[in-house]
Amino acid sequence: MKRDLLRERREWLLRRNCSLTPQQMGMAYALMCLFSFAVATGFVMVGMWQILIFTALEMTAVAAAFLYFARHATDYEHIVLANGQLLVEKVSAGKMSTIQLELYFLRLHMPTHPSDLIHLESKGVAVDIGYFATDPRRRALAQELRAEVQGGLFNA
């Protein structure tokens, strides 16, 4: 019995594990600045004004790190398997890229080392997925994808 390809759909959503919201990050930075500049002010009062320069440099570096973190906090990979196609949607630093692969020509390369990503290729179009997954989750995702593509729902 053939299955209806239009109704069968599998989705995976891989995203960063961020423990702080942007508002919480801002509050944490404000508290760090308050504490650091209070300590620096104490040193300035006893004549060690150089500490203020290093405190300003330190808080600038921390601000740059927080901005980088905040910029990538909403990054994700959305993988949709439907209608004989594999759609990979990647968002990094607010920029979205979408890659569509045909299942009939799809080649899936399983990760061999813990740091390897899942490599997908179809008709000369290639994409690596699994950046936001741990190694065991990445391997499980690769096995799920392989099972779905090879003999599962989408080969009618």
N, C-alpha and C positions, 0 to 999 in steps of 0.2 A: 504494500500500500504506500503510495507516494504521499509525502507530507506537503502541506501548503507552505511554500517558502515565504510568502508574504506575511504569514502570521507568526512564524518562528523568529525569535529574536533573543539574542544573548547580549548582555552588557557587562562591562567591568569598568569600575572607576578607581583609579589609583591617584592618591593625593598625598601631599606632605602631612606629617603629623606635627602640627603647630600647637603649642600649649598656651600661647599668649595671643590675644586679639590685638589689632593695631592700637586700640585705646589703652590696653594694659601695657603695651610696649611704651607708649608715650608717657604714661604715669611712672613706669619704672625708670625711664630716662630722666624725667623731671626730678624724681627722688635722688637718683645718682648725682645729678648736677647739683642739687641743693646740698647734699652731704659733702661732696668733693669741694665745692666752692666755700662751704662753711669752714672746712679744715684749712683750705688755702688762705682764707681770710685770717684765721688764727696765726698762721705763719707770717703773713704780711704784717700783722700787728707787732710781731717781735723782730721785724726787720729782714725777714727772708722772703723778699718779693719774687724771687726766681720760681718759687713753688707755684705761684699763680700762673706763670707761663706754661709750666708743665701740666698743670691742671686743665688749662684751656686746650692744650694739645691732646691730652688724654680724652677729654669729653668730645672733641672733634672726631677722634678716631672711633670712639664708641658710637657717636651719631652716624658715622658712615657705615659701621657694621649693622646698626639697627635699621638703617634705610635699606641696605641690601637685603636683610632678612625680611623686612616688610614687603619689599618689592616682589619677593619670590614666595611669600606665605600662601598665596592662592594658586600656585602652580598645580597642574594635574594632568593626567592622561585619561581619556575616555575612549574605550574600545567598544565598538558595536559590531556585532556579527548578525547581519540580516540581508535577505534578498540576494543571496549569492555574493555578497560584498563584505569586506572587512573595512570598517571606517575607523581610523585612528585620529583622534582629535587631541592635540597637545597644546597646553597653555603654559608659557614660560615668560615671566615678568610682564604679564598682561598682553603678550602677543600670541595669537592663536594660529596654529597651522593644522590643516586637515589633509589627511592622506587617505585615498580610497584604493583598496587592493581587491582584485578579483580573486575569489576563492579557488576557482578552477586552476589557476596558475600559481597559487600561493606556495612558497617554500618557507618553512619555519625552522630556524636553527635554534636548538635548545642551548641554554647557557651551560658552559662546561666548567667555568671557574666561578667562585662566589661573586666576583665583581662584574661578570659578564651580563649583558642585557639580552633580551629575546630579540633576535634579528628576523624580520619578516621581509620577504621580497616577492614581487609579482610583476611580471612584464617589465623588468628593468627599474621598477620603483621600489625603493628599500626604505625601511624605517626600523629603528630600535625602540623597543618598549620595555617597561618595567623599571624605570628609573626610580620611582617612588616606592617600590616594593622591597621588602627584605628578601634575602636569598631564598629561603624556603617558600615564601609567597610567590616569588618570581618563577620558581620551578613548577609550583602547582598551577600557576596561570598558564605557563607554556604547555603543560600536560593537558589542561582543560581545552585550550585552543586547538591543540593537535587532535584531541579526541573529537571535538566538534567538527573540525574541518575534514578529517579523514573518513569518519563513518557515522557521524552524528546526525544532527538535525538538518544539516545544510546540503547533504549530498542525496538528493532525491532519486 
